[in-house]
Amino acid sequence: MTNPLHERIKNDVTSNDIVLYMKGDAMFPQCGFSATVIEILNYFKVDYKTHNVLQDKNLRDGIKEYSDWPTIPQLYVKGEFLGGCDIVREMAANGELIAHFESVGIEPKE
Amino acid sequence: MAYDAPQIKELILEILPGAEVQVQDMRGDGSQFAAQVISTEFIGKNRVQQHQIVYKALKGKIGGELHALSLQTSAPE
């Protein structure tokens, strides 16, 4: 009963340190919530990979099932679903996000 | 149908009786809400799990997506 799409997502989020499922891409986010998360990741100068769910309907639905989370964007760190825009923004503001990155060995790039 | 802030608060309270819930209609036209929810049900749960509980309370009820809702959750101090 393995879902091939869920397997693909799992493989992707575990083989990349930071993965963001978003609307648009890092250059041109197509939704304010996705743009906010990009801004935060750029602020902390960490490397990340993005997927544009607007280009893939299956992925757009599949990612919501995978995490049991109804909205995009969705941020994954070392395979763990960290949250959507509200949670990421809150964690960025109170210092939890940078502490979490440090605790899992993610360093800002030079 | 459009929901207003008191109705959203009711829906959240149905699933989290006794919670402290504040819902604001950010633009005054029902298109963007902000909710703050404090509940003892959140004790021991991480933020993702806390938000999932609230999303389930509102599932399918305010638009196809809950994009119109900005959410802050916490357990009581």
Backbone of each chain as ProteinMPNN parsed JSONL, in Angstrom:
{"seq_chain_A": "MTNPLHERIKNDVTSNDIVLYMKGDAMFPQCGFSATVIEILNYFKVDYKTHNVLQDKNLRDGIKEYSDWPTIPQLYVKGEFLGGCDIVREMAANGELIAHFESVGIEPKE", "coords_chain_A": {"N_chain_A": [[0.823, -1.218, 0.0], [2.016, 1.211, -0.661], [2.201, 4.573, -1.578], [3.236, 5.894, -4.547], [3.781, 8.601, -5.038], [3.918, 9.689, -2.472], [6.14, 8.322, -1.612], [8.038, 9.449, -3.268], [8.003, 12.088, -2.358], [8.832, 11.712, 0.264], [11.397, 10.699, -0.138], [12.535, 12.903, -1.319], [12.379, 14.942, 0.671], [13.955, 13.869, 2.615], [16.429, 13.576, 1.474], [17.303, 16.067, 0.964], [18.37, 18.945, 2.765], [16.738, 21.229, 3.361], [13.549, 21.712, 2.213], [11.139, 23.36, 0.315], [7.788, 23.404, -0.425], [5.931, 25.182, -2.597], [4.088, 28.008, -4.028], [4.89, 29.061, -7.138], [8.308, 30.115, -7.689], [11.573, 30.56, -6.088], [12.59, 32.93, -7.094], [10.339, 34.15, -8.204], [7.869, 34.124, -6.348], [4.47, 33.108, -6.215], [2.512, 33.761, -4.47], [1.627, 35.382, -1.489], [2.135, 34.135, 0.964], [3.915, 32.087, 0.381], [5.972, 33.709, -0.517], [6.718, 34.988, 1.84], [7.887, 32.911, 3.338], [10.085, 32.287, 1.723], [11.476, 34.724, 1.943], [12.193, 34.6, 4.627], [13.865, 32.316, 4.681], [15.888, 33.204, 3.027], [16.787, 35.329, 4.536], [17.987, 34.037, 6.692], [20.007, 32.921, 5.338], [20.273, 30.264, 4.371], [20.685, 27.223, 2.471], [18.292, 25.976, 0.193], [15.774, 23.906, -1.347], [13.252, 24.201, -3.805], [9.853, 23.379, -4.7], [7.522, 23.93, -7.203], [4.253, 23.905, -6.775], [2.242, 24.718, -8.398], [2.809, 23.899, -10.881], [2.313, 21.271, -10.95], [-0.248, 19.395, -10.441], [-0.786, 16.95, -9.207], [1.23, 16.808, -7.325], [0.59, 19.01, -5.806], [-1.81, 18.242, -4.569], [-0.906, 15.882, -3.435], [1.094, 16.559, -1.578], [-0.319, 17.734, 0.418], [-1.776, 15.631, 1.417], [0.286, 14.037, 2.274], [1.38, 15.353, 4.486], [-0.849, 15.808, 5.945], [-1.944, 18.366, 5.923], [-3.512, 21.352, 5.146], [-2.711, 23.484, 3.517], [-0.537, 25.367, 1.286], [2.355, 27.352, 1.488], [4.661, 24.649, 2.418], [7.096, 23.74, 4.689], [9.941, 21.736, 4.913], [12.371, 20.288, 6.987], [15.236, 18.504, 7.097], [13.746, 16.204, 6.528], [11.606, 16.433, 8.216], [8.351, 17.731, 8.645], [7.978, 21.04, 9.144], [6.215, 23.191, 9.215], [3.678, 25.565, 8.071], [3.323, 28.837, 6.619], [2.505, 30.538, 8.82], [3.538, 29.24, 11.112], [6.278, 29.062, 10.524], [6.922, 31.747, 10.354], [6.383, 32.581, 12.96], [8.263, 31.027, 14.352], [10.598, 32.036, 13.266], [10.563, 34.619, 14.225], [10.734, 34.35, 17.006], [13.151, 33.174, 17.444], [13.306, 30.44, 17.424], [13.566, 29.148, 14.988], [16.165, 29.519, 13.909], [17.566, 28.326, 15.945], [16.649, 25.749, 15.658], [17.646, 25.075, 13.12], [20.377, 25.145, 13.734], [20.489, 23.069, 15.591], [20.064, 20.82, 14.062], [22.221, 20.844, 12.484], [22.36, 22.566, 10.302], [23.894, 25.092, 8.566], [24.348, 28.631, 8.029], [25.009, 29.751, 4.7], [28.057, 31.034, 3.346]], "CA_chain_A": [[0.0, 0.0, 0.0], [2.781, 2.461, -0.677], [1.805, 5.54, -2.583], [4.488, 6.288, -5.206], [4.016, 10.031, -4.876], [4.377, 9.891, -1.09], [7.52, 7.81, -1.567], [8.872, 10.447, -3.939], [8.113, 13.227, -1.445], [9.644, 11.296, 1.413], [12.756, 10.615, -0.615], [12.999, 14.261, -1.585], [12.558, 15.736, 1.893], [15.009, 13.299, 3.456], [17.741, 13.674, 0.83], [17.68, 17.485, 0.933], [18.256, 19.496, 4.118], [15.565, 22.105, 3.471], [12.72, 21.666, 1.004], [9.919, 24.155, 0.425], [6.738, 23.239, -1.431], [5.415, 26.551, -2.653], [3.477, 28.452, -5.277], [5.918, 29.833, -7.819], [9.658, 29.701, -7.302], [12.25, 31.483, -5.172], [12.709, 34.215, -7.787], [9.016, 34.721, -8.407], [6.786, 33.47, -5.601], [3.183, 33.542, -6.764], [1.555, 33.877, -3.38], [2.28, 36.12, -0.419], [2.57, 33.25, 2.045], [5.138, 31.464, -0.119], [6.994, 34.755, -0.557], [7.171, 35.223, 3.217], [8.808, 31.838, 3.753], [11.316, 32.511, 0.952], [12.184, 35.849, 2.57], [12.764, 34.13, 5.895], [14.991, 31.413, 4.388], [16.972, 34.047, 2.507], [17.29, 36.118, 5.659], [18.879, 33.191, 7.489], [21.097, 32.509, 4.441], [20.429, 28.807, 4.297], [20.372, 26.654, 1.162], [17.03, 25.235, 0.172], [15.263, 23.477, -2.64], [11.814, 24.485, -3.862], [8.997, 22.753, -5.716], [6.379, 24.767, -7.557], [3.085, 23.009, -6.863], [1.34, 25.19, -9.454], [3.142, 23.201, -12.126], [2.084, 19.835, -10.767], [-1.494, 19.228, -9.681], [-0.669, 15.76, -8.355], [2.089, 17.155, -6.197], [-0.155, 19.969, -4.986], [-2.723, 17.457, -3.723], [-0.168, 14.838, -2.725], [1.85, 17.088, -0.447], [-1.301, 18.002, 1.477], [-2.077, 14.328, 2.029], [1.503, 13.529, 2.909], [1.587, 15.992, 5.793], [-2.156, 16.068, 6.549], [-1.879, 19.805, 6.125], [-4.363, 21.762, 4.021], [-2.279, 24.656, 2.754], [0.804, 25.58, 0.74], [3.602, 26.579, 1.465], [5.014, 23.688, 3.464], [8.557, 23.699, 4.837], [10.498, 20.495, 5.474], [13.766, 20.383, 7.393], [15.792, 17.167, 7.375], [12.696, 15.195, 6.449], [10.495, 16.705, 9.13], [7.478, 18.841, 8.284], [8.116, 22.043, 10.21], [4.994, 23.98, 9.283], [3.358, 26.481, 6.987], [3.799, 30.212, 6.763], [2.287, 31.077, 10.174], [4.461, 28.609, 12.069], [7.649, 29.443, 10.175], [7.077, 33.158, 10.713], [6.446, 32.653, 14.427], [9.552, 30.456, 14.78], [11.666, 32.953, 12.851], [10.511, 35.811, 15.065], [11.109, 34.112, 18.404], [14.474, 32.574, 17.526], [13.257, 28.972, 17.381], [13.939, 28.597, 13.686], [17.621, 29.47, 13.789], [18.005, 27.317, 16.919], [16.346, 24.439, 15.073], [18.637, 24.843, 12.068], [21.656, 24.815, 14.383], [20.399, 21.781, 16.289], [20.148, 19.721, 13.097], [23.489, 20.964, 11.754], [22.266, 23.383, 9.094], [24.611, 26.34, 8.783], [24.174, 29.64, 6.985], [26.095, 29.733, 3.711], [28.868, 32.271, 3.402]], "C_chain_A": [[0.851, 1.258, 0.0], [2.328, 3.314, -1.848], [3.093, 6.077, -3.232], [4.81, 7.779, -5.034], [4.518, 10.342, -3.469], [5.81, 9.407, -0.923], [8.479, 8.846, -2.167], [9.078, 11.658, -3.024], [9.047, 12.889, -0.29], [11.129, 11.265, 1.04], [13.352, 12.022, -0.792], [13.291, 15.035, -0.294], [13.628, 15.15, 2.819], [16.393, 13.42, 2.808], [18.183, 15.124, 0.623], [17.436, 18.085, 2.317], [16.978, 20.317, 4.301], [14.815, 22.074, 2.141], [11.453, 22.466, 1.257], [8.995, 23.842, -0.75], [5.962, 24.542, -1.442], [4.68, 26.814, -3.952], [4.45, 29.414, -5.94], [7.295, 29.304, -7.44], [10.324, 30.805, -6.483], [12.387, 32.883, -5.782], [11.365, 34.92, -7.862], [7.933, 33.941, -7.669], [5.445, 34.0, -6.11], [2.094, 33.586, -5.708], [2.299, 34.516, -2.209], [2.822, 35.247, 0.688], [3.858, 32.524, 1.65], [6.278, 32.483, -0.118], [7.565, 35.012, 0.836], [8.182, 34.169, 3.651], [10.143, 31.96, 3.007], [12.15, 33.634, 1.589], [12.896, 35.414, 3.849], [13.99, 33.246, 5.633], [16.181, 32.22, 3.861], [17.618, 34.865, 3.623], [18.299, 35.318, 6.478], [20.021, 32.597, 6.651], [21.345, 31.01, 4.454], [20.088, 28.355, 2.871], [19.058, 25.901, 1.246], [16.655, 24.874, -1.255], [13.776, 23.794, -2.66], [11.134, 23.624, -4.926], [7.823, 23.679, -5.953], [5.147, 23.874, -7.75], [2.099, 23.469, -7.945], [1.618, 24.479, -10.779], [2.83, 21.719, -12.052], [0.892, 19.605, -9.83], [-1.415, 18.038, -8.722], [0.15, 16.056, -7.115], [1.346, 18.089, -5.237], [-1.125, 19.247, -4.05], [-1.942, 16.493, -2.831], [0.558, 15.351, -1.494], [0.917, 17.362, 0.733], [-1.69, 16.717, 2.2], [-0.889, 13.837, 2.849], [1.644, 14.06, 4.33], [0.282, 16.164, 6.571], [-2.271, 17.553, 6.914], [-2.547, 20.469, 4.914], [-3.841, 22.889, 3.151], [-0.836, 24.549, 2.268], [1.168, 27.009, 1.129], [3.745, 25.591, 2.632], [6.538, 23.563, 3.496], [8.992, 22.411, 5.541], [11.971, 20.706, 5.795], [14.24, 19.002, 7.816], [14.676, 16.118, 7.447], [11.494, 15.455, 7.321], [9.666, 17.89, 8.627], [7.471, 19.847, 9.432], [6.868, 22.907, 10.339], [4.759, 24.797, 8.027], [3.835, 27.875, 7.335], [3.658, 30.75, 8.193], [3.314, 30.545, 11.171], [5.899, 29.049, 11.795], [7.917, 30.895, 10.585], [7.219, 33.315, 12.229], [7.807, 32.155, 14.935], [10.723, 31.355, 14.41], [11.734, 34.135, 13.815], [11.005, 35.546, 16.48], [12.436, 33.356, 18.562], [14.5, 31.052, 17.449], [13.797, 28.405, 16.076], [15.458, 28.461, 13.56], [18.189, 28.423, 14.758], [17.769, 25.913, 16.36], [17.352, 24.108, 13.971], [19.973, 24.42, 12.691], [21.61, 23.415, 14.98], [20.461, 20.598, 15.325], [21.356, 19.876, 12.166], [23.4, 21.72, 10.44], [22.891, 24.752, 9.376], [24.301, 27.344, 7.685], [25.319, 29.526, 5.986], [26.823, 31.065, 3.771], [28.42, 33.252, 2.342]], "O_chain_A": [[0.464, 2.267, 0.59], [2.107, 2.825, -2.956], [3.941, 6.648, -2.547], [5.974, 8.159, -4.902], [5.426, 11.153, -3.29], [6.597, 10.004, -0.188], [9.57, 9.083, -1.649], [10.184, 12.189, -2.925], [9.924, 13.669, 0.078], [11.99, 11.732, 1.786], [14.509, 12.277, -0.456], [14.321, 15.7, -0.181], [14.145, 15.841, 3.697], [17.41, 13.372, 3.5], [19.296, 15.381, 0.165], [16.434, 17.784, 2.966], [16.235, 20.129, 5.264], [15.377, 22.37, 1.087], [10.779, 22.285, 2.27], [9.37, 23.995, -1.912], [5.406, 24.957, -0.425], [4.646, 25.976, -4.852], [4.793, 30.453, -5.377], [7.429, 28.189, -6.935], [9.724, 31.846, -6.217], [12.31, 33.889, -5.077], [11.261, 36.123, -7.618], [7.173, 33.191, -8.28], [5.304, 35.188, -6.4], [0.908, 33.465, -6.012], [3.47, 34.217, -1.975], [3.847, 35.566, 1.291], [4.77, 32.364, 2.461], [7.41, 32.156, 0.238], [8.768, 35.23, 0.986], [9.206, 34.49, 4.256], [11.205, 31.759, 3.596], [13.363, 33.508, 1.75], [14.033, 35.803, 4.116], [15.025, 33.406, 6.279], [17.331, 31.95, 4.207], [18.832, 35.065, 3.647], [19.329, 35.842, 6.902], [20.878, 31.878, 7.163], [22.485, 30.553, 4.538], [19.317, 29.003, 2.164], [18.756, 25.267, 2.256], [17.149, 25.452, -2.224], [13.105, 23.668, -1.635], [11.75, 23.204, -5.906], [7.199, 24.157, -5.006], [5.02, 23.181, -8.759], [1.228, 22.705, -8.36], [0.777, 24.46, -11.678], [3.066, 20.99, -13.015], [1.022, 19.621, -8.606], [-1.9, 18.095, -7.592], [-0.177, 15.622, -6.01], [1.462, 17.967, -4.018], [-1.245, 19.603, -2.877], [-2.256, 16.307, -1.655], [0.631, 14.659, -0.479], [1.31, 17.238, 1.893], [-1.902, 16.702, 3.413], [-1.036, 13.302, 3.948], [1.981, 13.32, 5.254], [0.295, 16.61, 7.718], [-2.635, 17.927, 8.029], [-2.184, 20.175, 3.775], [-4.463, 23.223, 2.143], [-0.04, 23.756, 2.77], [0.271, 27.851, 1.089], [3.068, 25.681, 3.656], [7.181, 23.314, 2.476], [8.486, 22.054, 6.605], [12.725, 21.235, 4.979], [13.72, 18.409, 8.761], [14.676, 15.256, 8.326], [10.47, 14.783, 7.191], [10.213, 18.92, 8.235], [7.02, 19.55, 10.539], [6.501, 23.311, 11.443], [5.522, 24.736, 7.063], [4.652, 28.061, 8.238], [4.594, 31.353, 8.718], [3.882, 31.296, 11.964], [6.644, 29.37, 12.72], [8.988, 31.226, 11.092], [8.058, 34.074, 12.715], [8.419, 32.76, 15.815], [11.714, 31.433, 15.136], [12.817, 34.594, 14.176], [11.625, 36.415, 17.092], [12.801, 32.95, 19.666], [15.569, 30.441, 17.413], [14.402, 27.333, 16.05], [15.966, 27.415, 13.155], [19.155, 27.727, 14.444], [18.579, 25.008, 16.559], [17.852, 22.985, 13.901], [20.612, 23.47, 12.239], [22.58, 22.662, 14.885], [20.861, 19.5, 15.713], [21.499, 19.14, 11.19], [24.245, 21.55, 9.561], [22.479, 25.468, 10.288], [24.023, 26.964, 6.547], [26.457, 29.241, 6.362], [26.27, 32.081, 4.191], [28.98, 34.343, 2.235]]}, "seq_chain_B": "MAYDAPQIKELILEILPGAEVQVQDMRGDGSQFAAQVISTEFIGKNRVQQHQIVYKALKGKIGGELHALSLQTSAPE", "coords_chain_B": {"N_chain_B": [[-20.89, 29.503, 1.241], [-20.386, 32.528, 3.035], [-18.393, 32.904, 5.92], [-18.421, 34.39, 9.174], [-16.459, 36.06, 11.713], [-17.43, 35.378, 14.422], [-18.73, 32.93, 13.85], [-16.659, 31.28, 13.006], [-15.223, 31.172, 15.343], [-17.083, 29.76, 16.925], [-17.043, 27.255, 15.589], [-14.465, 26.414, 16.148], [-14.593, 26.256, 18.893], [-16.385, 24.187, 19.188], [-14.886, 21.92, 18.726], [-12.848, 22.266, 20.48], [-13.673, 22.593, 23.363], [-13.909, 25.057, 25.889], [-11.633, 26.339, 25.193], [-9.534, 29.245, 24.78], [-10.415, 31.559, 22.549], [-9.776, 33.77, 19.936], [-10.966, 35.517, 17.222], [-10.34, 37.399, 14.384], [-11.643, 39.432, 11.842], [-9.797, 40.356, 9.318], [-9.962, 42.156, 7.186], [-12.463, 42.981, 7.274], [-14.277, 41.972, 5.503], [-14.665, 39.304, 5.392], [-12.744, 37.869, 4.001], [-10.255, 37.391, 4.955], [-8.986, 36.023, 7.796], [-7.785, 36.134, 11.183], [-6.775, 34.007, 13.714], [-6.437, 33.322, 17.16], [-5.656, 30.788, 19.325], [-5.899, 29.288, 22.419], [-5.446, 26.442, 24.229], [-5.954, 23.771, 26.558], [-5.868, 21.331, 25.396], [-3.75, 21.422, 23.731], [-1.48, 20.931, 25.102], [1.62, 19.359, 25.269], [1.654, 18.888, 22.602], [3.107, 19.533, 19.387], [3.486, 22.533, 17.332], [2.598, 22.022, 14.727], [0.841, 19.874, 15.097], [-1.007, 21.134, 16.759], [-2.089, 23.099, 15.072], [-3.2, 21.423, 13.172], [-5.361, 20.33, 14.54], [-7.068, 22.528, 14.781], [-7.462, 23.114, 12.069], [-8.88, 20.85, 11.334], [-11.255, 21.274, 12.662], [-12.315, 23.221, 11.118], [-12.533, 22.225, 8.654], [-13.208, 22.285, 5.237], [-15.01, 24.264, 5.573], [-14.465, 26.981, 5.484], [-13.991, 28.0, 2.666], [-12.256, 26.293, -0.018], [-9.626, 26.028, 0.55], [-7.731, 26.71, 3.476], [-6.532, 29.072, 3.361], [-7.229, 31.577, 3.899], [-7.006, 31.976, 6.518], [-5.092, 33.012, 9.186], [-3.128, 31.641, 11.671], [-2.551, 31.26, 15.144], [-1.383, 29.292, 17.703], [-1.384, 28.001, 21.069], [-0.479, 26.348, 24.153], [-1.913, 26.79, 27.42], [-0.115, 28.964, 29.651]], "CA_chain_B": [[-21.374, 30.657, 1.994], [-19.327, 33.243, 3.755], [-18.421, 32.808, 7.375], [-17.894, 35.568, 9.851], [-15.539, 35.734, 12.81], [-18.066, 34.624, 15.503], [-19.026, 31.56, 13.416], [-15.396, 30.544, 13.023], [-14.942, 30.939, 16.756], [-17.981, 28.674, 17.333], [-16.556, 25.996, 15.024], [-13.261, 26.022, 16.889], [-15.01, 25.888, 20.256], [-17.064, 22.881, 19.134], [-13.897, 20.841, 18.8], [-11.975, 22.554, 21.624], [-14.491, 23.27, 24.38], [-13.136, 25.669, 26.961], [-10.447, 27.03, 24.683], [-9.594, 30.698, 24.661], [-10.365, 31.754, 21.099], [-10.021, 35.114, 19.403], [-10.947, 35.533, 15.763], [-10.508, 38.743, 13.828], [-11.835, 39.583, 10.403], [-8.728, 41.317, 9.097], [-10.305, 43.205, 6.225], [-13.852, 43.357, 7.474], [-15.139, 41.486, 4.423], [-14.722, 37.84, 5.437], [-11.791, 37.228, 3.091], [-8.988, 37.115, 5.643], [-9.189, 35.963, 9.243], [-6.658, 35.754, 12.034], [-7.289, 33.371, 14.922], [-5.514, 32.915, 18.213], [-6.327, 29.742, 20.09], [-5.139, 28.747, 23.543], [-6.249, 25.323, 24.737], [-5.237, 22.737, 27.307], [-5.705, 20.193, 24.469], [-2.493, 21.596, 22.999], [-0.347, 20.579, 25.963], [2.353, 18.182, 24.813], [1.624, 18.76, 21.134], [3.874, 20.577, 18.713], [2.637, 23.509, 16.64], [1.934, 21.401, 13.58], [-0.298, 19.107, 15.613], [-1.995, 22.091, 17.267], [-2.783, 23.69, 13.927], [-4.01, 20.384, 12.528], [-6.619, 20.208, 15.29], [-7.929, 23.659, 14.406], [-7.838, 22.942, 10.664], [-9.922, 19.817, 11.25], [-12.506, 21.885, 13.115], [-12.815, 24.138, 10.089], [-12.354, 21.553, 7.37], [-14.215, 22.463, 4.201], [-16.043, 25.225, 5.958], [-14.178, 28.335, 5.023], [-13.293, 27.932, 1.386], [-11.616, 25.016, -0.304], [-8.375, 26.062, 1.277], [-7.795, 27.556, 4.668], [-5.527, 30.09, 3.136], [-7.74, 32.852, 4.387], [-6.895, 32.0, 7.975], [-3.781, 33.039, 9.805], [-3.402, 30.942, 12.921], [-1.537, 31.173, 16.207], [-1.893, 28.397, 18.741], [-0.477, 27.706, 22.172], [-1.052, 25.777, 25.365], [-1.893, 27.81, 28.475], [1.148, 29.061, 30.401]], "C_chain_B": [[-20.249, 31.287, 2.8], [-19.499, 33.054, 5.266], [-17.979, 34.14, 7.974], [-17.098, 35.124, 11.091], [-16.225, 34.966, 13.956], [-18.388, 33.173, 15.116], [-17.767, 30.7, 13.421], [-15.017, 30.213, 14.472], [-15.803, 29.776, 17.289], [-17.472, 27.314, 16.87], [-15.331, 25.497, 15.79], [-13.648, 25.553, 18.294], [-15.753, 24.548, 20.297], [-16.072, 21.75, 19.324], [-12.953, 21.032, 19.984], [-12.764, 23.299, 22.705], [-13.595, 23.859, 25.475], [-11.899, 26.401, 26.495], [-10.661, 28.54, 24.716], [-9.379, 31.026, 23.183], [-10.643, 33.211, 20.751], [-9.939, 35.039, 17.898], [-11.205, 36.956, 15.289], [-10.718, 38.668, 12.329], [-10.914, 40.722, 9.969], [-9.107, 42.46, 8.156], [-11.753, 43.658, 6.367], [-14.799, 42.856, 6.388], [-15.185, 39.949, 4.343], [-13.714, 37.142, 4.541], [-10.5, 36.823, 3.793], [-9.205, 37.167, 7.154], [-7.869, 35.679, 9.96], [-7.235, 35.186, 13.321], [-6.158, 33.068, 15.892], [-6.256, 31.938, 19.102], [-5.402, 29.245, 21.192], [-5.986, 27.654, 24.174], [-5.378, 24.34, 25.511], [-5.033, 21.487, 26.448], [-4.357, 20.252, 23.747], [-1.271, 21.192, 23.825], [0.315, 19.304, 25.432], [2.329, 17.982, 23.309], [2.469, 19.872, 20.515], [2.94, 21.466, 17.896], [1.893, 22.905, 15.459], [0.692, 20.641, 14.05], [-1.406, 20.032, 16.127], [-2.79, 22.701, 16.118], [-3.676, 22.674, 13.236], [-5.355, 20.219, 13.222], [-7.591, 21.317, 14.878], [-8.386, 23.523, 12.955], [-8.958, 21.909, 10.535], [-11.275, 20.385, 11.663], [-13.147, 22.692, 11.989], [-12.858, 23.503, 8.707], [-13.526, 21.772, 6.41], [-15.207, 23.568, 4.483], [-15.713, 26.664, 5.618], [-13.321, 28.272, 3.768], [-12.637, 26.579, 1.201], [-10.295, 24.91, 0.433], [-8.535, 26.969, 2.477], [-6.756, 28.669, 4.565], [-5.928, 31.421, 3.759], [-7.593, 32.993, 5.895], [-5.441, 32.013, 8.419], [-3.966, 32.569, 11.245], [-2.221, 31.008, 13.886], [-2.111, 30.315, 17.311], [-0.882, 28.27, 19.872], [-1.234, 27.008, 23.291], [-1.018, 26.861, 26.434], [-0.561, 27.794, 29.215], [1.063, 28.286, 31.703]], "O_chain_B": [[-19.287, 30.622, 3.185], [-20.612, 33.049, 5.792], [-17.252, 34.91, 7.346], [-17.086, 33.946, 11.447], [-15.659, 33.981, 14.431], [-18.326, 32.282, 15.964], [-17.81, 29.529, 13.797], [-14.552, 29.113, 14.772], [-15.307, 28.915, 18.016], [-17.462, 26.347, 17.632], [-15.188, 24.301, 16.042], [-13.099, 24.58, 18.811], [-15.749, 23.861, 21.318], [-16.361, 20.754, 19.988], [-12.328, 20.075, 20.443], [-12.547, 24.49, 22.932], [-12.642, 23.221, 25.922], [-11.192, 27.013, 27.296], [-11.786, 29.037, 24.684], [-8.3, 30.8, 22.637], [-11.619, 33.803, 21.214], [-8.95, 34.551, 17.351], [-12.145, 37.621, 15.724], [-10.034, 37.916, 11.636], [-11.201, 41.894, 10.212], [-8.635, 43.587, 8.309], [-12.208, 44.578, 5.689], [-15.965, 43.248, 6.339], [-15.673, 39.376, 3.368], [-13.815, 35.932, 4.335], [-9.74, 36.003, 3.279], [-9.556, 38.205, 7.714], [-6.962, 35.062, 9.402], [-8.087, 35.812, 13.951], [-5.078, 32.622, 15.504], [-7.355, 32.226, 19.576], [-4.27, 28.836, 20.934], [-7.111, 27.905, 24.605], [-4.22, 24.108, 25.164], [-4.145, 20.679, 26.721], [-3.885, 19.245, 23.218], [-0.159, 21.121, 23.302], [-0.355, 18.302, 25.18], [2.909, 17.026, 22.793], [2.543, 20.987, 21.032], [1.747, 21.184, 17.782], [0.729, 23.218, 15.209], [-0.379, 20.762, 13.455], [-2.591, 19.75, 15.952], [-4.014, 22.807, 16.186], [-4.767, 23.005, 12.77], [-6.373, 19.994, 12.567], [-8.777, 21.072, 14.656], [-9.547, 23.782, 12.639], [-9.871, 22.073, 9.727], [-12.309, 20.032, 11.097], [-14.369, 22.824, 11.922], [-13.177, 24.16, 7.716], [-14.678, 21.482, 6.733], [-16.143, 23.782, 3.713], [-16.619, 27.486, 5.479], [-12.105, 28.462, 3.804], [-12.484, 25.814, 2.153], [-9.902, 23.833, 0.882], [-9.367, 27.877, 2.488], [-6.194, 29.126, 5.56], [-5.093, 32.261, 4.094], [-8.002, 33.997, 6.479], [-4.662, 31.128, 8.065], [-4.855, 33.045, 11.952], [-1.064, 30.837, 13.501], [-3.208, 30.581, 17.803], [0.322, 28.412, 19.662], [-2.461, 27.067, 23.367], [-0.183, 27.763, 26.368], [0.048, 26.739, 29.387], [2.029, 28.253, 32.465]]}, "name": "protein", "num_of_chains": 2, "seq": "MTNPLHERIKNDVTSNDIVLYMKGDAMFPQCGFSATVIEILNYFKVDYKTHNVLQDKNLRDGIKEYSDWPTIPQLYVKGEFLGGCDIVREMAANGELIAHFESVGIEPKEMAYDAPQIKELILEILPGAEVQVQDMRGDGSQFAAQVISTEFIGKNRVQQHQIVYKALKGKIGGELHALSLQTSAPE"}
